[in-house]
Amino acid sequence: MTVNETLGAWSELFMLLAAMTYLVSFVAFAWDMAAHSKALRGTAEAEERELVGAAAARAGAQDAAEPADPRAGHGAGHRGRGYRTDARSALAGHVADEQMRYTGERRPAARVAVAVMVLAFLVHAAAVLSRAFAAGRVPWGNMYEFCTTGALVVAGVYLLALLARDLRFVGTLVSGLVVIMLCAATIGFPTPVGPLQPALQSWWLVIHVSIAVAASGVFTITFAMAVLQLLQARRERAILAGQAPGMDVLRMVPSAQALENLSFRLNAVGFAFWTFTLAAGAIWAEQAWGRYWGWDTKEVWTFVIWVVYAAYMHARATRGWTGTRSAWLSIAGYLCIIFNFTVVNTLFAGLHSYAGV
């Protein structure tokens, strides 16, 4: 099939415009966080006096936190029961609505950030689609295309989630990660538009890689939420200990427990996608190379990622690994994805060394 190089050039231009627009959205999200941090800082001294004067409440909250119980973690109790009533009362007013509804004061900067991100998503979608039409195929045949399409999925999942929950508090991290992904694609993995290599000319490319991209997009969101969970958990420990919490900007962020619960549900969806990715890859390998499994480096690391997230799901659901331990497992899984995408694809030789670099 003939490659339309002119349309491919337009795709690269659209991708550059999308990256710049995402950067504007990132700045707007950061401005919103900074503005609220400055407004909330004025209440810090009053909060300190309240905490210092409430000795009895602090003692009850400290007992409820159960820091000595290795099973409890922080942000949720054993097997996800969460804080006791007195501890939740101590945290009230220091964290955002756990239901993540659109309540509270107006946030013009956040609205601008979301609107700009929607515009960036539309330009980004135009870039990905024009790349597909230019090549006459699905736009995920190499690392450049996988990264740009993955960034599009990350932004799309986040914008869809905003329709149901007020997740603007994670907008800075999400938009920043999207900008990093687009920069990595255009600077680290630039690949001219072209036809697929013979090994990739199969309908299994559409099935296998599309689900992998979707799973990676979901895991990117949960990674950002796990980072916020760790920061919020540290702040909650300070509050329950009667200390100055600091990081006033995190008052716009729900409790560590709420972040963990939502992250767990999203990780369950991502894990299901990744399980299908692993199975579809094995079937495709049998059709392409005559075996389901060959211990190729890419296959091994795909399985390693599945094992890490399986351990996360099992540990949290059945072993009571809640709080910071579950957050670190989620982060470890995402770091394995990054390692698989960058180091494995670029430094290790194997049957999957057709990624365009």
C-alpha positions in Angstrom: 0.0 0.0 0.0 1.3 3.5 -0.9 2.4 5.7 2.0 1.1 9.2 2.0 4.1 11.2 3.1 2.3 14.5 3.0 -0.4 13.3 5.4 2.4 11.8 7.5 4.0 15.2 7.8 0.7 16.7 8.8 0.4 14.0 11.5 3.8 15.1 12.9 2.7 18.7 13.0 -0.5 17.8 14.7 1.4 15.8 17.3 3.7 18.8 18.0 0.7 21.0 18.4 -1.0 18.5 20.7 2.1 18.3 22.9 2.2 22.1 23.2 -1.5 22.2 24.1 -1.1 19.5 26.7 1.8 21.6 28.2 -0.6 24.6 28.5 -3.1 22.3 30.2 -0.3 21.1 32.6 0.5 24.7 33.5 -3.2 25.5 34.1 -3.6 22.5 36.4 -0.4 23.5 38.2 -1.6 27.1 38.5 -4.9 25.8 40.0 -3.0 23.7 42.6 -0.7 26.6 43.5 -3.5 29.1 43.8 -5.4 26.8 46.2 -2.3 26.0 48.1 -1.7 29.8 48.7 -5.4 30.2 49.8 -5.3 27.3 52.1 -2.0 28.2 53.7 -3.7 31.0 55.6 -5.7 28.4 57.6 -2.6 26.4 58.6 -1.9 28.2 61.9 -5.5 27.9 63.0 -5.4 24.2 62.2 -2.2 23.8 64.3 -3.9 25.4 67.3 -6.9 23.2 66.9 -4.7 20.1 66.7 -2.6 21.1 69.7 -5.7 21.8 71.8 -7.4 18.5 71.1 -5.2 16.2 73.1 -7.9 13.7 73.8 -9.1 13.5 70.2 -5.4 13.0 69.1 -5.0 10.1 71.5 -8.1 8.4 70.1 -7.1 9.0 66.6 -3.7 7.6 67.2 -5.2 4.4 68.6 -7.5 4.2 65.6 -4.6 4.5 63.2 -3.0 1.4 64.7 0.5 2.1 63.4 2.0 -0.9 65.2 -0.2 -3.3 63.3 1.9 -4.4 60.3 -1.3 -5.6 58.5 -3.0 -2.3 58.6 -0.8 -0.1 56.4 -2.1 3.5 56.3 -5.2 4.9 54.7 -7.1 1.7 55.4 -7.3 -0.9 58.1 -7.0 -4.6 57.9 -8.6 -6.0 54.7 -9.6 -2.5 53.7 -12.0 -1.7 56.6 -10.6 1.9 56.7 -10.2 4.3 59.5 -12.4 4.2 62.6 -15.0 6.8 63.1 -13.0 9.0 65.4 -10.0 9.0 63.1 -12.2 9.9 60.1 -13.6 12.8 62.2 -10.0 14.0 62.9 -9.3 14.0 59.1 -12.5 15.7 58.2 -11.8 19.1 56.7 -8.2 18.2 55.9 -9.0 16.1 52.8 -11.4 16.5 49.9 -14.8 14.7 49.4 -14.2 10.9 49.3 -17.0 10.5 46.8 -15.1 12.9 44.5 -18.1 14.9 43.5 -18.1 18.3 41.9 -18.6 20.3 45.1 -16.9 23.2 46.8 -15.7 26.6 45.5 -15.4 27.5 41.9 -12.0 26.8 40.3 -11.6 28.8 37.1 -8.0 27.6 36.5 -9.1 24.0 36.7 -11.9 24.6 34.3 -9.5 26.2 31.8 -7.1 23.3 32.3 -9.8 20.7 31.5 -11.0 22.7 28.5 -7.5 23.0 27.1 -6.9 19.3 27.7 -10.0 18.5 25.7 -8.7 20.6 22.8 -5.3 18.9 23.1 -7.0 15.5 23.0 -8.9 16.4 19.8 -5.7 17.6 18.1 -3.9 14.5 19.4 -6.6 12.3 18.0 -6.3 14.1 14.6 -2.5 13.4 14.7 -3.0 9.7 15.4 -5.8 9.2 12.8 -3.8 11.1 10.1 -0.9 8.8 10.8 -3.1 5.8 10.4 -4.5 7.1 7.1 -1.1 8.1 5.9 0.2 4.5 6.5 -3.0 2.8 5.5 -3.0 0.7 8.7 -3.6 0.8 12.4 -1.2 3.4 14.0 0.7 1.1 16.4 3.4 -0.6 14.4 6.4 0.7 16.2 7.5 2.4 19.4 6.7 5.9 18.2 3.1 4.9 17.3 2.6 2.8 20.4 3.8 5.7 22.7 1.7 8.4 20.9 -1.4 6.2 20.8 -0.8 5.2 24.5 -0.7 8.9 25.4 -4.0 9.4 23.6 -5.6 6.6 25.6 -4.3 8.0 28.9 -5.8 11.4 28.1 -9.0 9.8 26.9 -9.4 7.6 30.0 -8.8 10.6 32.2 -11.3 12.9 30.4 -14.0 10.1 30.5 -13.4 9.7 34.2 -13.9 13.4 34.7 -17.5 13.0 33.5 -18.3 10.9 36.6 -15.7 12.0 39.2 -13.9 15.2 40.1 -10.4 14.0 39.4 -9.0 17.4 38.6 -6.6 17.0 41.5 -4.7 14.4 39.5 -4.7 16.5 36.3 -1.2 17.9 36.9 0.3 14.4 37.0 -1.8 13.0 34.1 -1.1 15.9 31.7 2.6 15.9 32.7 2.8 12.2 32.0 1.2 12.7 28.6 3.6 15.4 27.7 6.5 13.2 28.7 5.2 10.3 26.6 4.8 12.6 23.5 8.3 14.0 24.0 9.7 10.5 24.4 8.0 9.5 21.2 9.1 12.4 19.1 12.6 12.7 20.5 13.5 9.2 21.6 11.7 7.1 19.0 11.2 9.2 15.9 10.0 6.8 13.1 9.0 8.0 9.6 5.6 6.8 8.5 5.8 3.5 6.6 4.3 0.1 6.0 4.2 -2.7 8.6 7.0 -5.2 8.7 5.9 -8.7 7.6 5.8 -10.1 11.1 3.2 -7.5 12.1 0.9 -7.9 9.1 -1.8 -9.7 11.0 -5.2 -8.9 12.5 -3.7 -10.0 15.8 -1.8 -6.7 15.8 -5.2 -4.9 16.1 -6.3 -7.2 18.9 -3.1 -7.7 20.8 -1.6 -4.3 20.7 -4.8 -2.3 21.1 -5.6 -4.0 24.3 -2.0 -3.6 25.5 -2.3 0.1 24.8 -5.6 0.4 26.7 -4.1 -1.5 29.7 -1.1 0.7 29.7 -3.3 3.8 29.7 -5.3 2.6 32.7 -2.1 1.7 34.6 -0.7 5.2 33.9 -3.7 6.7 35.7 -3.4 4.3 38.6 0.3 5.1 38.9 -0.5 8.8 39.3 -3.1 8.0 41.9 -0.7 5.7 43.8 1.8 8.6 44.0 -0.8 10.9 45.4 -1.9 8.2 47.8 1.6 7.9 49.3 1.8 11.7 49.7 -1.7 11.9 51.2 -1.0 9.0 53.6 2.1 10.7 54.9 0.1 13.9 55.5 -2.7 12.0 57.3 -0.2 10.4 59.6 1.0 13.9 60.6 -2.6 15.0 61.2 -3.5 12.0 63.4 -0.2 12.5 65.3 -1.2 16.1 66.1 1.5 17.6 64.0 1.4 20.3 61.3 0.3 18.4 58.2 2.1 20.6 55.6 1.4 20.2 51.8 -1.8 22.3 52.1 -2.4 21.7 48.4 -3.4 18.1 49.3 -6.6 19.3 50.9 -8.0 19.2 47.4 -7.1 15.5 47.2 -9.4 12.8 48.7 -8.1 10.6 51.5 -5.5 8.0 50.9 -8.2 5.3 51.4 -10.5 6.8 48.8 -7.6 7.0 46.3 -6.6 3.4 47.0 -10.2 2.1 46.5 -10.6 3.9 43.2 -7.1 2.8 42.1 -7.9 -0.8 43.0 -11.0 -0.8 40.8 -9.1 0.7 37.9 -6.2 -1.7 38.3 -8.7 -4.6 38.2 -9.8 -3.3 34.7 -6.2 -2.9 33.6 -5.3 -6.3 34.9 -8.1 -7.9 32.9 -6.9 -6.1 29.8 -3.3 -7.2 30.4 -4.4 -10.8 30.9 -6.1 -10.7 27.5 -2.9 -9.1 26.1 -0.8 -12.0 27.3 -3.2 -14.6 26.0 -3.6 -12.9 22.6 0.1 -12.6 22.3 0.6 -16.3 22.9 -2.0 -17.2 20.2 -0.4 -14.7 17.7 3.0 -16.3 18.5 1.7 -19.7 17.7 0.4 -18.5 14.3 3.6 -16.5 13.5 6.4 -18.7 14.9 4.7 -22.1 15.5 4.8 -22.0 19.4 2.8 -20.3 22.1 5.7 -19.5 24.3 9.5 -19.2 23.6 11.0 -17.3 26.5 11.7 -14.3 24.3 12.7 -11.3 26.4 9.5 -9.4 25.5 7.4 -12.4 26.4 9.1 -12.8 29.7 8.6 -9.2 30.7 5.0 -9.2 29.7 4.5 -12.2 32.0 6.5 -10.4 34.8 4.1 -7.4 34.5 1.2 -9.8 34.8 2.7 -11.5 37.9 3.3 -8.1 39.6 -0.3 -6.9 39.1 -1.6 -10.4 40.0 0.3 -10.2 43.2 -1.2 -6.7 43.8 -4.7 -7.9 43.2 -4.3 -11.0 45.4 -2.4 -9.3 48.2 -5.0 -6.5 48.5 -8.1 -8.6 48.1 -7.1 -11.6 50.3 -4.1 -10.8 52.4 -5.0 -7.3 53.7 -2.2 -5.5 51.9 -3.8 -2.1 52.0 -2.5 1.4 52.3 1.1 2.2 51.4 2.1 -1.4 50.6 -0.6 -1.7 47.9 0.4 1.7 46.5 4.1 0.6 46.2 3.0 -2.6 44.4 1.0 -0.6 41.9 4.0 1.7 41.3 6.3 -1.4 40.9 4.0 -2.8 38.3 4.0 0.5 36.3 7.8 0.7 36.6 8.0 -2.8 35.0 5.8 -1.5 32.2 8.2 1.4 31.6 11.2 -1.0 31.7 9.5 -3.3 29.2 8.7 -0.5 26.9 12.1 1.3 27.0 14.9 -1.0 28.1 13.6 -4.3 26.7 12.6 -2.8 23.4 15.9 -1.0 22.8 18.6 -3.0 24.4 17.5 -6.7 24.3 17.6 -8.6 21.0 14.8 -11.0 20.3 11.8 -11.8 18.1 10.2 -8.6 19.1 13.0 -6.4 17.8 10.9 -4.9 15.1 9.7 -1.9 17.1 11.1 0.7 14.7 14.3 1.7 16.6 
